[in-house]
Amino acid sequence: MIRVVLDHPQELVNIAHVVRAMKNFALKDLTLVAPVEYDTYRVEGIAHRSGDVLKRVRQVDDLPTALADCVHVVGFTARGRTAKRNVQRPREAAVEVLAMAGRGPAALVFGREDKGLSNDDLDRCHRVVVIPTDDAYPSMNLAHAVTVMLYELALARGAEAGPLKTPRRKAPPAESALVESLVEQVERALAAVGFFKGKQRSLVMRTVREVVHRTPLDQREAKLMRAMAIEAAKKLVPTVR
């Protein structure tokens, strides 16, 4: 029930990048208010595999039509306004948008690239969001601004708490004997290159152990590093085993 509304977008490439961002964050409702140019084929050429979003794109002639059925409207602006408004930051806005979207359509409204939303447009918004940027260069690219807000919505939904994808091949933890063999081979390789000259060998190896133990290695990682140490020593001292 969250709708992205682009008011009078000027550049087709920006529309395409917005579509791509929506695909990234699993939003499918895009309304275009009187776009200067729009071509589904060209947009999909930039935002690959976005056909499901493009099938739902709605074009309307004016902003009131785009927002007529919305229960919550959030407008975005880069400029400070003298008029009194309900101003929010993206993170605060995201929580409220999600709550209101459970009751009906909630709209995220972005103005045209060169002028943004007018004061009259912002008057239609229940909230006005300002993305914090450097004062010397406050204006963001249209698609970038949309992406920032969609990311905040993902965080508000709890996406950051979800598990990251695990490697396709997950190896078991490295046993102590394998780790000790790795450390032994690293020591041989360091000796082969003369690394211990003027250094206390035991202190150096203690630091090596600390590094190895800091992030527990799995068997595949430990065996790979052990093989690297063995081959390095062989190149320098052919008799090393």
VEXKETOR-727588 format. One record per atom (N, C-alpha, C): residue in three letters; x, y, z. Coordinates in pm, whole numbers, padded with zeros to 5 digits, always signed. Layout:
// residues N
ALAXYZ...
END
This chain:
// residues 241
MET+00083-00121+00000MET+00000+00000+00000MET+00086+00126+00000ILE+00214+00113-00033ILE+00301+00230-00042ILE+00322+00265-00188ARG+00292+00387-00224ARG+00296+00431-00364ARG+00404+00537-00381VAL+00488+00521-00483VAL+00585+00623-00518VAL+00522+00709-00627VAL+00523+00840-00605VAL+00464+00935-00701VAL+00572+01030-00749LEU+00593+01033-00879LEU+00688+01127-00939LEU+00608+01235-01010ASP+00620+01358-00963ASP+00543+01470-01018ASP+00620+01539-01129HIS+00568+01528-01251HIS+00629+01592-01368HIS+00778+01558-01384PRO+00814+01428-01381PRO+00955+01393-01402PRO+01001+01431-01541GLN+01124+01483-01550GLN+01176+01537-01676GLN+01258+01436-01756GLU+01327+01348-01687GLU+01423+01259-01754GLU+01379+01113-01744LEU+01371+01046-01859LEU+01332+00905-01860LEU+01431+00819-01781VAL+01559+00853-01787VAL+01658+00773-01716VAL+01636+00778-01565ASN+01588+00891-01514ASN+01559+00899-01371ASN+01439+00811-01333ILE+01340+00808-01421ILE+01227+00718-01397ILE+01277+00574-01391ALA+01363+00539-01483ALA+01417+00402-01487ALA+01492+00369-01359HIS+01571+00462-01309HIS+01647+00435-01187HIS+01554+00425-01066VAL+01445+00499-01067VAL+01345+00486-00960VAL+01282+00349-00966VAL+01247+00304-01086VAL+01190+00170-01102VAL+01286+00065-01050ARG+01413+00082-01080ARG+01514-00014-01033ARG+01521-00015-00881ALA+01518+00103-00820ALA+01521+00110-00674ALA+01397+00044-00614MET+01282+00065-00675MET+01161+00003-00625MET+01172-00149-00635LYS+01228-00197-00742LYS+01249-00342-00757LYS+01343-00394-00649ASN+01449-00318-00620ASN+01543-00357-00514ASN+01474-00374-00380PHE+01379-00285-00351PHE+01316-00283-00219PHE+01171-00332-00220ALA+01135-00405-00326ALA+01008-00479-00333ALA+00885-00389-00326LEU+00891-00272-00389LEU+00772-00188-00405LEU+00729-00195-00551LYS+00597-00192-00574LYS+00549-00215-00710LYS+00454-00108-00762ASP+00419-00010-00680ASP+00321+00090-00723ASP+00389+00223-00753LEU+00393+00259-00880LEU+00454+00384-00924LEU+00351+00464-01003THR+00333+00589-00966THR+00245+00680-01039THR+00327+00794-01096LEU+00311+00820-01224LEU+00381+00929-01292LEU+00280+01039-01325VAL+00309+01158-01277VAL+00222+01273-01305VAL+00281+01350-01422ALA+00214+01340-01536ALA+00253+01414-01657ALA+00403+01409-01686PRO+00459+01290-01705PRO+00602+01283-01736PRO+00633+01345-01872VAL+00749+01406-01884VAL+00789+01466-02011VAL+00804+01357-02117GLU+00863+01245-02077GLU+00875+01130-02168GLU+00866+01002-02087TYR+00805+00900-02148TYR+00795+00770-02083TYR+00779+00663-02190ASP+00867+00565-02184ASP+00864+00454-02279ASP+00899+00327-02201THR+00802+00239-02187THR+00822+00119-02107THR+00940+00038-02155TYR+00954+00022-02286TYR+01062-00058-02343TYR+01198+00000-02306ARG+01213+00131-02319ARG+01341+00194-02287ARG+01370+00188-02137VAL+01267+00205-02055VAL+01288+00197-01910VAL+01334+00058-01871GLU+01271-00044-01927GLU+01310-00181-01892GLU+01450-00213-01942GLY+01494-00143-02047GLY+01630-00162-02095GLY+01733-00112-01995ILE+01694-00017-01911ILE+01783+00036-01806ILE+01761-00038-01675ALA+01634-00057-01640ALA+01598-00129-01516ALA+01560-00271-01553HIS+01660-00355-01568HIS+01637-00492-01615HIS+01548-00571-01519ARG+01469-00661-01577ARG+01382-00752-01502ARG+01285-00677-01410SER+01235-00566-01458SER+01142-00486-01379SER+01001-00486-01438GLY+00973-00585-01522GLY+00845-00589-01590GLY+00725-00589-01497ASP+00739-00654-01381ASP+00626-00659-01288ASP+00592-00520-01233VAL+00695-00436-01214VAL+00671-00299-01169VAL+00613-00216-01284LEU+00669-00231-01403LEU+00627-00151-01517LEU+00482-00179-01556LYS+00436-00301-01537LYS+00297-00334-01569LYS+00199-00257-01482ARG+00243-00214-01365ARG+00154-00145-01272ARG+00170+00007-01274VAL+00260+00058-01358VAL+00281+00203-01364VAL+00152+00272-01409ARG+00117+00377-01337ARG-00003+00454-01369ARG+00039+00595-01407GLN-00016+00646-01515GLN+00009+00784-01555GLN-00119+00867-01536VAL-00104+00983-01474VAL-00217+01073-01452VAL-00176+01213-01492ASP-00274+01300-01503ASP-00248+01435-01552ASP-00208+01534-01444ASP-00249+01508-01319ASP-00219+01606-01213ASP-00202+01536-01079LEU-00140+01608-00987LEU-00109+01552-00856LEU-00234+01519-00774PRO-00339+01602-00774PRO-00459+01567-00698PRO-00516+01431-00738THR-00511+01400-00865THR-00560+01269-00911THR-00473+01156-00857ALA-00343+01179-00855ALA-00250+01076-00807ALA-00270+01046-00659LEU-00317+01146-00584LEU-00325+01132-00438LEU-00468+01115-00386ALA-00564+01112-00474ALA-00705+01118-00433ALA-00744+01012-00332ASP-00692+00889-00345ASP-00733+00779-00257ASP-00634+00755-00143CYS-00535+00841-00126CYS-00430+00818-00026CYS-00472+00865+00112VAL-00437+00787+00213VAL-00467+00824+00351VAL-00349+00893+00418HIS-00233+00886+00354HIS-00113+00951+00410HIS-00025+00993+00294VAL+00016+01119+00294VAL+00096+01173+00184VAL+00221+01239+00240VAL+00335+01196+00190VAL+00464+01247+00235VAL+00535+01311+00116GLY+00565+01439+00126GLY+00635+01509+00019GLY+00782+01529+00056PHE+00866+01533-00045PHE+01011+01545-00023PHE+01062+01676-00081THR+01146+01744-00005THR+01204+01869-00051THR+01345+01884+00004ALA+01429+01948-00074ALA+01567+01972-00030ALA+01582+02108+00035ARG+01484+02196+00014ARG+01497+02334+00059ARG+01418+02359+00187GLY+01475+02443+00272GLY+01400+02486+00389GLY+01290+02581+00346ARG+01174+02569+00403ARG+01061+02652+00365ARG+01022+02742+00482THR+00972+02860+00449THR+00930+02952+00554THR+00794+02912+00609ALA+00712+02847+00527ALA+00579+02807+00573ALA+00590+02700+00682LYS+00499+02706+00777LYS+00498+02607+00885LYS+00450+02474+00832ARG+00530+02369+00852ARG+00493+02236+00802ARG+00534+02130+00903ASN+00475+02011+00886ASN+00511+01896+00969ASN+00633+01828+00906VAL+00752+01872+00947VAL+00876+01827+00885VAL+00930+01705+00959GLN+00980+01608+00882GLN+01039+01487+00939GLN+01170+01455+00867ARG+01250+01372+00933ARG+01363+01309+00868ARG+01315+01174+00812PRO+01388+01116+00716PRO+01343+00991+00654PRO+01317+00877+00753ARG+01402+00862+00854ARG+01385+00750+00947ARG+01257+00762+01027GLU+01229+00882+01072GLU+01106+00906+01146GLU+00985+00887+01055ALA+00995+00937+00934ALA+00885+00927+00840ALA+00855+00783+00804ALA+00958+00700+00791ALA+00940+00561+00748ALA+00851+00484+00844VAL+00871+00504+00974VAL+00791+00434+01074VAL+00644+00470+01059GLU+00617+00600+01041GLU+00478+00643+01030GLU+00417+00598+00898VAL+00494+00601+00792VAL+00443+00556+00661VAL+00398+00411+00669LEU+00480+00326+00730LEU+00443+00184+00742LEU+00316+00165+00824ALA+00305+00243+00930ALA+00185+00232+01014ALA+00061+00276+00938MET+00071+00385+00866MET-00044+00437+00793MET-00079+00352+00672ALA+00021+00288+00612ALA-00003+00205+00494ALA-00089+00084+00527GLY-00097+00050+00656GLY-00185-00058+00696GLY-00332-00019+00690ARG-00359+00109+00675ARG-00496+00159+00672ARG-00542+00195+00531GLY-00448+00219+00443GLY-00481+00257+00307GLY-00356+00302+00233PRO-00369+00345+00108PRO-00251+00386+00031PRO-00176+00503+00097ALA-00045+00488+00105ALA+00042+00595+00153ALA+00134+00634+00038ALA+00144+00763+00012ALA+00219+00811-00105ALA+00348+00880-00065LEU+00454+00851-00138LEU+00582+00920-00127LEU+00594+01006-00253VAL+00590+01136-00237VAL+00580+01227-00352VAL+00712+01300-00373PHE+00763+01290-00496PHE+00890+01355-00532PHE+00865+01448-00650GLY+00920+01569-00641GLY+00897+01669-00745GLY+00990+01656-00863ARG+00971+01743-00960ARG+01052+01741-01081ARG+01197+01774-01049GLU+01286+01727-01135GLU+01428+01736-01107GLU+01480+01878-01089ASP+01428+01974-01165ASP+01484+02108-01161ASP+01421+02200-01057LYS+01295+02172-01019LYS+01225+02265-00929LYS+01173+02199-00802GLY+01163+02068-00800GLY+01106+02001-00685GLY+00956+02026-00675LEU+00902+02008-00557LEU+00760+02031-00534LEU+00734+02178-00501SER+00627+02231-00552SER+00590+02369-00521SER+00528+02377-00382ASN+00513+02496-00331ASN+00447+02514-00201ASN+00303+02462-00205ASP+00235+02482-00317ASP+00100+02431-00331ASP+00099+02278-00324ASP+00199+02215-00387ASP+00209+02069-00383ASP+00232+02021-00239LEU+00321+02090-00170LEU+00352+02051-00032LEU+00233+02074+00061ASP+00146+02167+00025ASP+00025+02189+00105ASP-00064+02065+00107ARG-00052+01982+00007ARG-00131+01859+00000ARG-00072+01746+00082CYS+00049+01766+00134CYS+00120+01659+00204CYS+00096+01666+00355HIS+00073+01551+00414HIS+00057+01545+00559HIS+00190+01564+00631ARG+00296+01520+00567ARG+00431+01535+00621ARG+00524+01581+00510VAL+00628+01655+00548VAL+00731+01696+00454VAL+00864+01642+00505VAL+00932+01568+00419VAL+01059+01505+00458VAL+01176+01578+00393VAL+01276+01607+00474VAL+01401+01666+00426VAL+01513+01566+00455ILE+01581+01522+00350ILE+01695+01431+00366ILE+01817+01515+00402PRO+01884+01484+00514PRO+01998+01567+00555PRO+02115+01555+00456THR+02153+01666+00399THR+02266+01673+00307THR+02350+01794+00343ASP+02464+01809+00279ASP+02550+01924+00304ASP+02480+02052+00259ASP+02486+02154+00342ASP+02417+02280+00312ASP+02464+02344+00181ALA+02589+02319+00146ALA+02643+02380+00025ALA+02593+02312-00102TYR+02539+02189-00088TYR+02492+02116-00205TYR+02376+02027-00164PRO+02261+02085-00134PRO+02151+02011-00073PRO+02069+01927-00169SER+02066+01964-00296SER+01976+01898-00391SER+02030+01760-00431MET+01945+01659-00417MET+01984+01523-00453MET+01924+01485-00588ASN+01989+01392-00654ASN+01931+01331-00773ASN+01799+01265-00734LEU+01700+01272-00823LEU+01568+01220-00795LEU+01572+01073-00751ALA+01638+00990-00828ALA+01643+00847-00796ALA+01717+00821-00666HIS+01820+00901-00638HIS+01894+00884-00513HIS+01803+00914-00393ALA+01725+01020-00404ALA+01634+01055-00294ALA+01532+00944-00271VAL+01478+00890-00379VAL+01383+00779-00365VAL+01450+00660-00298THR+01571+00628-00340THR+01642+00513-00285THR+01668+00528-00136VAL+01707+00649-00094VAL+01730+00673+00048VAL+01603+00642+00129MET+01489+00689+00081MET+01365+00667+00155MET+01324+00520+00154LEU+01341+00453+00041LEU+01305+00311+00036LEU+01395+00228+00127TYR+01521+00268+00139TYR+01611+00200+00232TYR+01563+00219+00376GLU+01522+00340+00410GLU+01472+00365+00545GLU+01345+00284+00572LEU+01261+00268+00473LEU+01143+00185+00489LEU+01182+00039+00514ALA+01284-00007+00445ALA+01332-00144+00466ALA+01383-00162+00608LEU+01455-00064+00659LEU+01503-00072+00797LEU+01386-00072+00894ALA+01287+00012+00868ALA+01171+00019+00957ALA+01092-00111+00957ARG+01095-00183+00846ARG+01027-00312+00840ARG+01105-00420+00913GLY+01228-00389+00953GLY+01309-00487+01025GLY+01402-00567+00936ALA+01428-00516+00814ALA+01513-00591+00721ALA+01654-00607+00775GLU+01700-00508+00857GLU+01838-00517+00907GLU+01856-00631+01006ALA+01743-00680+01061ALA+01752-00789+01159ALA+01755-00926+01092GLY+01727-00929+00963GLY+01725-01057+00893GLY+01865-01111+00871PRO+01878-01244+00860PRO+02010-01304+00841PRO+02064-01276+00702LEU+02194-01256+00692LEU+02258-01243+00563LEU+02267-01380+00498LYS+02277-01380+00366LYS+02286-01507+00296LYS+02413-01581+00336THR+02400-01710+00362THR+02516-01791+00397THR+02586-01839+00270PRO+02716-01868+00279PRO+02787-01918+00161PRO+02724-02046+00109ARG+02735-02067-00021ARG+02678-02188-00079ARG+02739-02314-00018ARG+02868-02311+00003ARG+02934-02426+00064ARG+02986-02387+00202LYS+02919-02434+00303LYS+02957-02399+00438LYS+03043-02510+00496ALA+03169-02477+00530ALA+03262-02577+00584ALA+03252-02580+00736PRO+03281-02695+00795PRO+03281-02705+00942PRO+03398-02627+01001PRO+03392-02597+01131PRO+03501-02523+01195PRO+03633-02600+01187ALA+03743-02525+01182ALA+03875-02588+01180ALA+03908-02644+01318GLU+03955-02770+01322GLU+03995-02830+01449GLU+04126-02770+01497SER+04153-02786+01625SER+04274-02729+01685SER+04400-02779+01617ALA+04402-02909+01583ALA+04521-02967+01520ALA+04548-02900+01385LEU+04442-02871+01309LEU+04459-02806+01179LEU+04510-02663+01196VAL+04457-02591+01295VAL+04502-02455+01321VAL+04649-02455+01363GLU+04689-02551+01447GLU+04829-02559+01489GLU+04920-02588+01371SER+04873-02674+01279SER+04952-02704+01160SER+04965-02580+01072LEU+04860-02502+01064LEU+04865-02377+00988LEU+04969-02283+01047VAL+04965-02264+01178VAL+05060-02174+01244VAL+05203-02224+01223GLU+05223-02354+01230GLU+05356-02412+01210GLU+05408-02382+01069GLN+05322-02395+00969GLN+05364-02369+00831GLN+05389-02221+00807VAL+05311-02134+00872VAL+05336-01990+00862VAL+05472-01957+00921GLU+05504-02020+01034GLU+05634-01996+01098GLU+05748-02039+01006ARG+05733-02154+00939ARG+05835-02200+00846ARG+05851-02103+00729ALA+05740-02053+00678ALA+05747-01961+00566ALA+05815-01831+00606LEU+05783-01780+00726LEU+05846-01657+00774LEU+05995-01677+00796ALA+06031-01794+00845ALA+06173-01824+00864ALA+06245-01830+00730ALA+06178-01885+00628ALA+06238-01899+00496ALA+06270-01764+00434VAL+06192-01663+00465VAL+06219-01530+00408VAL+06304-01445+00501GLY+06349-01502+00613GLY+06434-01429+00706GLY+06361-01323+00785PHE+06235-01343+00809PHE+06154-01242+00876PHE+06193-01223+01022PHE+06248-01325+01084PHE+06274-01319+01228PHE+06405-01250+01264LYS+06477-01199+01166LYS+06602-01131+01196LYS+06577-01013+01288GLY+06643-01010+01400GLY+06630-00898+01493GLY+06497-00895+01566LYS+06416-00998+01553LYS+06286-01001+01620LYS+06278-01124+01708GLN+06202-01115+01816GLN+06181-01230+01902GLN+06079-01321+01836ARG+06125-01436+01796ARG+06041-01530+01720ARG+05912-01564+01795SER+05922-01587+01923SER+05805-01628+02001SER+05699-01519+02006LEU+05742-01392+02015LEU+05647-01282+02018LEU+05576-01265+01885VAL+05653-01279+01776VAL+05592-01270+01643VAL+05486-01377+01625MET+05519-01500+01663MET+05426-01612+01643MET+05305-01600+01736ARG+05325-01541+01852ARG+05211-01520+01941ARG+05111-01424+01875THR+05164-01320+01809THR+05076-01227+01738THR+05005-01297+01623VAL+05077-01383+01551VAL+05015-01460+01443VAL+04899-01543+01496ARG+04920-01607+01610ARG+04814-01687+01670ARG+04693-01601+01707GLU+04720-01483+01761GLU+04609-01394+01798GLU+04525-01359+01676VAL+04592-01333+01563VAL+04520-01299+01440VAL+04438-01418+01392VAL+04498-01536+01395VAL+04429-01658+01348VAL+04309-01689+01436HIS+04323-01667+01567HIS+04216-01701+01661HIS+04105-01595+01667ARG+04136-01474+01621ARG+04041-01364+01637ARG+03909-01393+01566THR+03917-01441+01444THR+03797-01483+01371THR+03810-01632+01346PRO+03731-01714+01414PRO+03744-01859+01399PRO+03739-01901+01252LEU+03840-01975+01210LEU+03848-02021+01071LEU+03768-02150+01053ASP+03713-02167+00933ASP+03655-02298+00904ASP+03763-02384+00838GLN+03733-02510+00815GLN+03834-02603+00762GLN+03886-02560+00626ARG+03795-02514+00540ARG+03837-02474+00406ARG+03934-02357+00411GLU+03906-02258+00495GLU+03994-02142+00508GLU+04129-02179+00566ALA+04127-02261+00671ALA+04253-02299+00736ALA+04341-02381+00642LYS+04281-02473+00567LYS+04358-02555+00473LYS+04415-02470+00360LEU+04337-02373+00313LEU+04385-02285+00207LEU+04504-02204+00255MET+04495-02143+00373MET+04604-02061+00424MET+04726-02145+00453ARG+04705-02267+00503ARG+04818-02359+00530ARG+04888-02394+00399ALA+04811-02422+00293ALA+04870-02455+00164ALA+04947-02336+00107MET+04898-02216+00126MET+04968-02098+00079MET+05103-02083+00148ALA+05105-02105+00280ALA+05230-02095+00355ALA+05329-02201+00310ILE+05282-02322+00286ILE+05370-02432+00242ILE+05432-02400+00107GLU+05348-02354+00014GLU+05399-02326-00121GLU+05496-02209-00121ALA+05469-02107-00037ALA+05560-01993-00029ALA+05696-02037+00021ALA+05698-02123+00122ALA+05825-02170+00176ALA+05899-02257+00075LYS+05824-02339+00001LYS+05888-02426-00100LYS+05959-02346-00207LYS+05903-02235-00246LYS+05964-02154-00351LYS+06098-02098-00306LEU+06108-02071-00176LEU+06230-02012-00124LEU+06331-02116-00077VAL+06281-02223-00018VAL+06368-02330+00032VAL+06309-02461-00019PRO+06358-02514-00128PRO+06299-02633-00190PRO+06290-02755-00099THR+06373-02759+00005THR+06373-02876+00093THR+06266-02868+00201VAL+06199-02755+00213VAL+06096-02740+00318VAL+05979-02832+00288ARG+05929-02901+00388ARG+05814-02991+00373ARG+05706-02951+00473
END
